[in-house]
Amino acid sequence: MLTLTIIQKVAVWALPLVLGITLHEAAHAFVANRCGDTTAKMLGRLSLNPIRHVDLVGTILVPIFIAVITQFHFVFGWAKPVPINWQQLRSPRRDMALVAFAGPGINFLMALGWAGCFKLALMMGPDTSSTALYLLLTSQAGILINLVLAYLNLLPVPPLDGSRIVSSLLPPRQSMMYSKIEPYGFFILLGLLFTGMLSWLLQPLLVVSVQGIQTIFNL
């Protein structure tokens, strides 16, 4: 069994984590722009450049801290939120759901992309090539990270993307009442994390998704 040092684990997980978090936000900006809101574009957030989206705490420090204390069994983080002016959207309620789903949607696509890289790494012979081994380990991390980011963000806890989708489906009055939970959302997530409920919610989804990817790519 391959044993990696902490530095090696950080090197393996860093690229897929940064890409997963920053492209998630870039996807929000792209769909918002297509739906009529140019706010993110005007502020330079309609970009694939990770530097424009990286948050020192959420993208670097928190993920590393959580990864280390959980021995890289779980990791999550966030980038600088993309500013969205819902009033500029052509169909605010419909487009709010589309913009919200864009982030998790790109994470699902990246999970598939990393699965393709995993397949390629196997073909390159990771037992005899250090490059293939690095690609194999990074791809494995990329699949897990993007699935976690997708499902985590789809939880209906404000201000996560899932809550935006739920809010767009609720009648206006109920939507306003629901949005009042947002100031407590971070504490709700912390509660779910430290009580083990978050793992209980996400684990079955991750298992099914990984099994599906293994079937699709014949891994």
Secondary structure, DSSP 8 states (H G I E B T S, - for coil): -----HHHHHHHHHHHHHHHHHHHHHHHHHHHHHTT--HHHHTT-SSS-GGGT--IIIIIIHHHHHHHHTTTS------------GGGSSSHHHHHHHHHHHHHHHHHHHHHHHHHHHHHHHHH-TTT-HHHHHHHHHHHHHHHHHHHHHHHHTSS-TTSHHHHHHHHHS-HHHHHHHHTTGGGHHHHHHHHHHTTHHHHHHHHHHHHHHHHHHHHHT-
